[in-house]
Amino acid sequence: MSSTFATPIDQIGVKERVSRLFSRSIKKESKVQALHLALSMIDLTTLEGKDSPGKVTQLCYKASHLHDSFPGLPNVAAICVYPTMVPVAKKALKGTGINLASVATAFPSGMADLQAKLDEVTSVVDAGADEVDMVISRGKFLRGEYQYVSDEIAKVKEACGNAHLKVILETGELATLDNVRLASDIAMEAGADFIKTSTGKVSPAATPPVVLTMLEAIRDFQAKTGKKIGMKPAGGISTAKQAIQYLVMIKETLGDDWLSPNLFRFGASSLANDILMQILKQSTGNYQSKDYFSID
Amino acid sequence: MSKRIDIQKTYKLFIDGKFPRTESGRYIKWVDSKESTIVNICRGSRKDFRNAMVAARKASGSWENRTAYNRAQILYRIGEMLEGRRDQFMAELTLQGLSKKQAENEIDQSIDRLIYYAGWADKYQQVFSRVNPVSLPYFNFTVPEPTGVVAAIAPEDTSLLGLVSIIAPVIAGGNTIVILASESHPLCSITFAEVLHTSDVPAGVVNILTGYRSELIEHFSSHMDVNAILYCGDDTEHKTLVETNAALNVKRVIQFPKQNWSQNQHQSPYHIMKSQETKTTWHPIGV
């Protein structure tokens, strides 16, 4: 497994494809449909050092009560929290059917030894996390230690048991699209259920060219192995417009199967409110104000 | 030698400290009374207004939290910059139909009005705050605070002085504003935006649109993120629409009939108070 076998990426081509896809106009009923779909794909996230049990509980409540005065809204797909908040969130989410995701493996830097990472994964799975978001060792990857990165993912996958594994590539630190493609291929071959762009702690986070590159890696992996890997862009996606643009991108790259929370997620904290404001705008005709939505 | 071709100015909108064209790509042909000059004015759209609202909301918090002294300094600075641009405004105001004398008057008064409100910016809160007598062990006091984002329809006739007379008290009071410039005399409103742009006014605090009142008034008054709607004019239909839509989220409604803005009665600290909310605090004492 070395970069010489990696699929090269045409950067300019990717950018042009992105801008062509993003010029699509989705309006009226299709827009409403897309907004509902996007809501159901959100991993409502809080990953701050100052997170408290109170904040996590409130977020879990919001996950299943997005805007109670407007009936017919879906729930978000999952809640995403730090390992120490897993027990609190598990209790708060009981009976809602919403998945609980936890970051693990020394998120966000990934700077810990393998055993510590595996212990962390085991503990969050034991505490009830349905999904684990791990980070890859970017330092090792950039030094060319691809085998180490691959083995690490495989071991974490094993430690996950039945929990779904999302592998965060932290593309903002990978520098080139070629690296993004290579890291995606490594992660999928090592057993990732989802590949995810970013931790949200590094800028740039999810950028459209990066997402398209990863989607194409997923498409090629499916063609080769028949397995469907999920995708999760995270960080910097805060508007309904961006969300719809990404939905267009998935449909055109991977097809209708991926237009589902089972295979596509948005990692976001403030996206839900913007989508809600757009849905209400479509229904009432008036532009909305943050004053009338829950605090995120 | 061939005759030099003049470089004409493109009149654009002023949103978030930038000068974008209207997103709709629509223009209004504006011709002066002698038909010597033809200008394309942006016909602002619902979405231009939406973008301006986002900018005004974003700017609102930090503008409100600046010190009153700093807001005063910035208002004074707008006056200084306007003084330096005299010739340009003379040319535009006369093109819009004023005599030289009238134009000069309007510029003088616009500058003076900015200086007037610059003076009030760090004083109105002291003057209008009060300590209330209460028969309980509380120290009870009341202070005016900015209402937030004001959407305004500028006066139609005195296109510079009217615009300044609306914007200055609103921003002196710590609000941000999205204002629709005069429909029939739009030139100097966009040039005034250039003055704002060079006066340390933070991006988004003032946003100026051009376009049709009849098209935009519905959106100005129904947007749920607008805290106060200010309407200048006498159209009964418009006034009713503003009142009705304001009820959606209980916007503060401020209306000015058509009037001669040059009179002194149209500058007053009470104009600042029109876009203020009153906060009363009960502070326990003697415990």
Interface residues (C-beta under 8 A of the other chain):
Chain A: G285 N286 Y287 Q288 S289 K290 D291 Y292
Chain B: R50 M53 R57 H219 S222 H223 M224 D225 L248 N249
